[in-house]
Amino acid sequence: MADMKAVFNVTDEFGIDREQISVSLEKADPGAVTLADDGVTLEITVPLSVTLDAFEKTLRTQLHDMGHKEIDVDD
């Protein structure tokens, strides 16, 4: 549950629809964020040996690197 909360904490900042996110049920190092073959769905693997705080920072960076931008929640 905490893993999903961490994922959604970050992806919600980017306005990514939760229906476009697939999170592996198993943790595995080093973790991963990839775009599925459909070109829409983000496939996320939470790392096994990294804290959730560190994972959130890494996930945020990876989403930036994939071209995603945070949304302005004040608009």
Backbone hydrogen bonds, N-H to C=O, Kabsch-Sander energy under -0.5 kcal/mol:
donor,donor_aa,acceptor,acceptor_aa,energy
5,K,1,M,-2.1
6,A,2,A,-2.2
7,V,3,D,-2.3
8,F,4,M,-2.9
9,N,5,K,-2.4
10,V,6,A,-1.4
11,T,7,V,-2.9
12,D,8,F,-2.3
13,E,9,N,-0.6
13,E,10,V,-0.7
14,F,10,V,-0.8
14,F,11,T,-0.6
15,G,12,D,-1.1
16,I,11,T,-2.1
20,Q,17,D,-2.2
21,I,18,R,-1.3
22,S,42,L,-3.2
24,S,22,S,-0.5
24,S,44,I,-2.5
28,A,46,V,-1.8
31,G,28,A,-0.8
32,A,45,T,-2.0
34,T,43,E,-2.5
36,A,34,T,-0.5
36,A,41,T,-3.3
39,G,36,A,-2.3
42,L,20,Q,-3.2
43,E,34,T,-3.4
43,E,41,T,-0.5
44,I,22,S,-3.2
44,I,42,L,-0.6
45,T,32,A,-2.8
46,V,44,I,-0.5
55,F,51,T,-2.5
56,E,52,L,-2.6
57,K,53,D,-1.6
58,T,54,A,-2.2
59,L,55,F,-3.2
60,R,56,E,-2.3
61,T,57,K,-2.1
62,Q,58,T,-2.7
63,L,59,L,-2.5
64,H,60,R,-2.1
65,D,61,T,-2.6
66,M,62,Q,-1.4
67,G,64,H,-2.0
68,H,63,L,-2.5
71,I,13,E,-2.9
73,V,71,I,-0.9
75,D,72,D,-1.5
